[in-house]
Amino acid sequence: MAEANQILSDLSDRGVLFGLGANVYDWTDPFGRLFLQTLAMVAEFEANLGHMRTREGMALAKKNGKLKGKQPKLPEPARRSIRRRYAEGEVSLADLATEYSVGRSTIHRIIHGPEGFR
């Protein structure tokens, strides 16, 4: 609502009028301002309902095991092999990225990232 009021004030300062159907609403008129603030309030309410439904849907999906977050690009055996081969000096980071068809940043995260995120 604060942002909507700021927008209304900025438009009012520029002399902009709001037309809806056959009616034109003046920002400086108390009824016009009430009407436009009511529209902004309803819009904010609708946005909040959408956010609430999204959170409820995500909680339900998580409860049912459907929401697991982003999955690793490579399976754990491949990640172990990458860490071992790099530690032994067999291949470079760039070579591993090419071999596994992933970006160098992915290989870097596997090699240098925290154990839980590899």
N, C-alpha and C positions, 0 to 999 in steps of 0.2 A: 504494500500500500504506500509506503514511503516513496518508493521509486515512481509509482503511478502519480502521486501528488506532485513530485518534482517535474515529471513530464507535463502534467497539466499546467503547472505554473509557468514552465518554459514556453509552452504553446500559447498560453494566455498573454505572456509578455510580448509575443510576436504577433498578436492580433488574430490568431487562428481560431476559426469557429468549427464546431463539430456538427455535421448534419447526419441525421438518421431518419430515413424515410422522408416525409414532407416537413419535418421539424428541424430547425437549426438551434443548437444549444450554445449559449454564451458562457464561457468559463467564469466570468465575473458575476453572473446571475446566480443567486443562491440555489434556485431549482436546478439550473443547468449543472452547477458544480456537484450538487447532491446526486443527480442522475449519473454523471460521469464517474464519480467516486463509487457509486453503487455498481456500475459496470466493472470497474477495476476490482472491487471487492469480490464480485461473483467470479471473475477470471482467476483471482488468486485462490478462491475456494476450489474451483475446478482443478487447478494445478495441484493443490494440496491433496485432493482426492486421488488424482493420478499417481502421485508419489506414494500415497498410503497403499493403494492397490498394488503398486509395483513391489513395495517392501513385503506386503502380505504374500504375494505370489512367489517372491524369492525365498521367503521363510518356509513356505509350503514345499517348494522344490527342494530346498536344502534338507528338510525333514524327510522327504521321500528319496533322498540320495541322488537327485537329478542335478543339483547345483554343486559342482565340485571345483569350480574355478578353472583357471587356465591350466591345461594339462601340459606336461613336459614335451618338448619337441622330439626328444629321443628317449627310448626306454632305458631303464636302469642298467641293464647289461652293457649297452653301448656307452653309457656315461662312465661306468667303471673302466671299460676298455680305454676310453679317451684319457681318463685321469692316469691310468697305468702307463700307457704308451707315451704320454707327454712327460711324465715323471722320469721315465727311463731314457728320455731323449731320442726316441725313435723318430718322431715326426714333429713338425712345427705346428703352431696354432693354425696358420693359414692352410696347411695341408690337411689337417683334420676337418676344417670347415668345408673344404672342397670335397673330401671323401664322404662326409655325411650329408652334404647338400644343405648346410645351414650357414648362418652368418658367423663371422668371427666372434662377434659379441656373445653368441650362444655358447661357443666353445670356451670362451674366456670365463663366462659365468660358471660353466661346469667345472673348470679347472680351479679357478680362484675364488669361487663363491663359498658361502657358508655351507657346511655339510648338509643341513636340512633342506637347502634350496638347490642342491645339485641335481 
